[in-house]
Amino acid sequence: MIRLSVNINKIATIRNARGGEHPSVVEAAVKCQQYGADGITVHPRPDERHITREDVYAIHSVINTEYNIEGYPSLEFIDMVIEVKPDQVTLVPDAPNVITSNAGWDTIKFQDFLKEVIMEFKQNNIRVSIFVDPKIEMVEAAKECKADRIELYTENYATNYFSNKVEAVKPYIQAAKKAHELDLGINAGHDLNLENLQYFAKEVPNIAEVSIGHALISDALYLGMENTIQMYKRLL
């Protein structure tokens, strides 16, 4: 079964809107795992507009599944991840001012930079995943960067799902097949939800993990967190 990692950034967004400690991201991490999540994902950004550095360390102490930290590999981010030693780090090319991730790495253009960063994480026994668009050349270059996994950026699939899901999923099938051929693990995420997840999971081969945050947390407002996590898991 494909593993479900729950991104709890939006819990922190709600907390930060009011200040204080409620809702607690630490408690959210505990509950999500109790309710069936196979992992917890956080994406701290430099402005700490949702997950903070303090959160990253605090959440680590309650993880009994898998901990995945996403982010742009600045010096500060690299140092923090090496200190925390999560199970996985996912490298994204986000500029500091973006609202949410909006593209994968150009693993050809930034290959030397990524190789250096990935080597440092792997020397510390941290699995490394690179956020990429579903393009064969980007998958091949991710392998050259010595990544352990790729995370397929699924916004284009989600955007085009209702107009033509067969065509929307094709690049992801091809990218996943190439990744598997190259012995790269395959993760996926961004805008996957209760409507489009099952088809993606069924059609795209060898997916190890999906990371879902915004849609899942939004659904939980209406459906309850435990019920929502179980609904997503059933689709996988």
Secondary structure as GFF3:
##gff-version 3
##sequence-region A 1 236
A	DSSP	beta_strand	3	7	.	.	.	ID=ss1
A	DSSP	alpha_helix	9	18	.	.	.	ID=ss2
A	DSSP	alpha_helix	25	34	.	.	.	ID=ss3
A	DSSP	beta_strand	39	42	.	.	.	ID=ss4
A	DSSP	alpha_helix	53	60	.	.	.	ID=ss5
A	DSSP	beta_strand	67	71	.	.	.	ID=ss6
A	DSSP	alpha_helix	75	84	.	.	.	ID=ss7
A	DSSP	beta_strand	88	91	.	.	.	ID=ss8
A	DSSP	alpha_helix	111	123	.	.	.	ID=ss9
A	DSSP	beta_strand	127	132	.	.	.	ID=ss10
A	DSSP	alpha_helix	136	144	.	.	.	ID=ss11
A	DSSP	beta_strand	149	153	.	.	.	ID=ss12
A	DSSP	alpha_helix	155	181	.	.	.	ID=ss13
A	DSSP	beta_strand	185	189	.	.	.	ID=ss14
A	DSSP	alpha_helix	197	203	.	.	.	ID=ss15
A	DSSP	beta_strand	209	212	.	.	.	ID=ss16
A	DSSP	alpha_helix	214	223	.	.	.	ID=ss17
A	DSSP	alpha_helix	225	235	.	.	.	ID=ss18
###
